[in-house]
Amino acid sequence: MLKEYLRSFQVLSEEEIHNFMNQAETKRIKKGEFLAESGKVNTKIGFVKEGILRSFYSSSSAEDITYCFRFAGSFASAYSSYLTGKPSVENLQAITDVEIMVWNKSQLIELEKESTNWTMLLKILTEYEYIELERRIFILQKETAEHKYLDLMQNQPQLIKEIPLNYLASYLGITQRHLSRIRKTIY
């Protein structure tokens, strides 16, 4: 899965992909456990092979706010902490059992030193993340809750099927009761 994903960008050589794969540490994270935690510095990036992770933070009223999910076939990290070296404000928690390939920041820095292809790939991945974040912000700020749910059904149907309703409601910025009403009108 990761090999095909990396090949799709047509940036890395087969040898670079092979070396990258060999440097990974495969971890299993049980449902409820964390890959990254608020208050701790995150120095790892992972590629989800199986399972689902959710990114969330605690609001000033101590309410958990889910803002992102990571599925099999995607990279996951507490990126701000990873980039700045400062303690994370977010948590990255397994909501199912997860199998993930993990690399330390120092490994990626070494790869960038060895080949500019890595710098180019990391730039592309960062741009994709930015575009997705911008799309999500625009939808959350300008659309109705029903439209947000319909957008989710169309663009990320796996969320609807696999994510507990309380996390889904938090992700949409609505209450669970409001989500139930929306689902009743749609189905």
C-alpha positions in Angstrom: 0.0 0.0 0.0 2.7 2.5 1.0 4.9 1.6 -2.0 2.1 2.3 -4.4 1.3 5.5 -2.6 4.9 6.7 -2.9 5.2 5.6 -6.5 2.1 7.6 -7.4 4.0 10.9 -6.9 6.7 9.8 -9.4 9.4 11.5 -7.4 11.3 8.7 -5.6 13.4 6.0 -7.1 12.6 2.3 -6.3 15.8 2.2 -4.2 14.7 5.3 -2.2 11.3 3.7 -1.6 12.9 0.4 -0.6 15.3 2.1 1.9 12.4 4.1 3.4 10.3 1.0 3.9 13.2 -0.8 5.6 13.7 2.0 8.1 10.1 1.8 9.4 9.2 0.4 12.7 5.8 -1.4 12.6 3.7 -0.8 15.7 0.4 -2.0 16.8 -1.8 0.4 18.7 -4.8 -0.9 20.6 -8.1 0.9 20.5 -8.0 3.8 22.9 -4.2 4.1 23.0 -2.3 7.1 21.7 0.3 7.7 19.0 0.8 11.3 20.1 -0.4 13.0 23.3 -1.1 16.6 24.3 1.7 18.1 26.3 4.4 15.8 24.8 6.8 16.6 22.0 6.0 14.5 18.9 9.0 13.3 16.9 7.3 10.6 14.8 5.4 10.3 11.5 3.5 7.2 10.7 1.7 5.6 7.8 -1.5 3.8 8.8 -1.6 0.3 7.4 -4.8 -0.8 9.2 -7.3 0.9 11.4 -8.4 4.5 12.2 -6.9 7.3 14.3 -8.6 10.4 15.4 -6.9 13.8 16.1 -8.5 15.8 18.8 -7.8 18.6 21.3 -9.5 19.7 24.5 -11.4 23.0 24.5 -11.3 25.5 27.3 -14.4 23.8 28.7 -12.5 20.5 28.7 -14.6 19.1 25.8 -12.8 16.9 23.3 -13.0 18.4 19.8 -12.3 15.9 17.0 -11.0 17.6 13.9 -9.4 14.9 11.8 -9.4 11.2 11.1 -6.6 9.1 9.6 -7.4 5.9 7.8 -5.4 3.1 6.2 -3.3 4.5 3.4 -2.6 7.9 5.0 0.2 9.5 7.0 -0.5 10.6 10.6 1.4 12.8 13.0 0.9 15.6 15.5 2.4 17.8 12.7 2.7 21.1 14.6 4.7 19.5 17.4 6.7 17.4 14.9 7.7 20.6 12.9 8.4 22.9 15.9 9.7 20.5 18.5 7.3 22.0 21.0 4.8 20.0 23.1 1.7 19.0 21.1 -1.7 20.5 21.8 -3.4 17.6 20.1 -3.9 13.9 20.7 -3.8 11.2 18.1 -5.8 8.2 19.4 -6.7 4.8 17.9 -10.5 4.4 17.7 -9.9 0.9 16.3 -6.9 -1.4 16.6 -4.2 0.2 14.4 -1.2 -1.1 12.6 1.2 1.7 11.6 4.6 2.1 10.2 6.6 4.7 12.1 9.7 6.9 11.3 11.6 9.3 13.6 12.2 12.8 12.5 15.9 12.2 12.5 15.4 9.4 9.9 13.5 11.8 7.6 16.1 14.5 8.0 18.8 12.1 6.9 16.8 11.0 3.9 16.5 14.7 2.9 20.2 15.1 3.1 20.8 12.1 0.9 18.4 13.1 -1.9 16.5 16.2 -2.9 13.7 13.9 -4.1 12.7 13.6 -0.4 12.5 17.4 -0.1 10.3 17.5 -3.2 8.0 14.7 -1.9 7.6 16.2 1.5 6.7 19.5 -0.1 4.0 17.8 -2.2 2.6 16.0 0.8 2.5 19.3 2.8 0.7 21.0 0.0 -1.9 18.2 -0.1 -2.4 18.5 3.6 -2.8 22.3 3.4 -5.4 22.0 0.6 -7.4 19.5 2.6 -7.3 21.6 5.7 -8.4 24.7 3.8 -11.3 22.8 2.2 -12.4 21.6 5.6 -12.2 25.1 7.2 -14.3 26.6 4.4 -17.0 23.9 4.7 -17.2 24.2 8.5 -17.5 28.0 8.4 -19.9 28.5 5.5 -22.1 25.4 5.2 -25.1 24.2 7.2 -24.7 21.1 9.4 -26.8 19.1 6.9 -24.6 20.1 4.0 -21.5 19.2 6.0 -22.9 15.7 6.6 -23.9 15.3 2.9 -20.4 16.4 1.9 -18.9 13.8 4.3 -21.2 11.1 2.8 -20.0 11.9 -0.7 -16.3 12.5 0.0 -15.6 10.3 3.0 -18.3 7.6 3.2 -16.0 5.4 5.4 -16.4 8.0 8.2 -20.2 7.5 8.3 -19.8 3.7 8.6 -16.8 3.3 10.9 -16.7 6.3 13.3 -18.7 6.4 16.5 -21.4 9.0 16.4 -20.0 11.2 19.2 -16.7 11.6 17.4 -18.6 12.2 14.1 -20.7 14.9 15.7 -17.7 16.6 17.2 -15.9 16.5 13.8 -18.9 18.2 12.2 -19.1 20.8 15.0 -22.6 19.7 16.1 -24.2 17.8 19.0 -25.0 14.2 18.8 -28.7 15.0 19.0 -28.4 17.4 16.0 -26.6 14.7 14.1 -29.3 12.1 14.8 -31.9 14.6 13.4 -29.9 15.1 10.3 -29.5 11.4 9.7 -33.3 10.9 10.1 -34.1 13.5 7.5 -31.6 12.0 5.0 -32.4 8.4 5.4 
